Amino acid sequence: MKIYDKEMYQKEQWIKSVLLVVGIFVVGFVIGYFVHGFEKQDKITTLQEQIEILQKEVNQIR
């Protein structure tokens, strides 16, 4: 025979909901952190290429 406790069941559901929200937030945060890092690195690479081009132009003028 199962013993059903409504209050305990509600607390269990609330805890599951909170853990689900926190888990989704953590996964989203980690993904966003890595994507931001990749975008930043891409921008740095682009700027370095532009600097190299500009340095070659300056050297040709001299």
Stockholm file with secondary structure:
# STOCKHOLM 1.0

chainA/1-62         MKIYDKEMYQKEQWIKSVLLVVGIFVVGFVIGYFVHGFEKQDKITTLQEQIEILQKEVNQIR
#=GR chainA/1-62 SS CCCCCHHHHHHHHHHHHHHHHHHHHHHHHHHHHHHHHHHHHHHHHHHHHHHHHHHHHHHHHC
#=GC SS_cons        CCCCCHHHHHHHHHHHHHHHHHHHHHHHHHHHHHHHHHHHHHHHHHHHHHHHHHHHHHHHHC
//
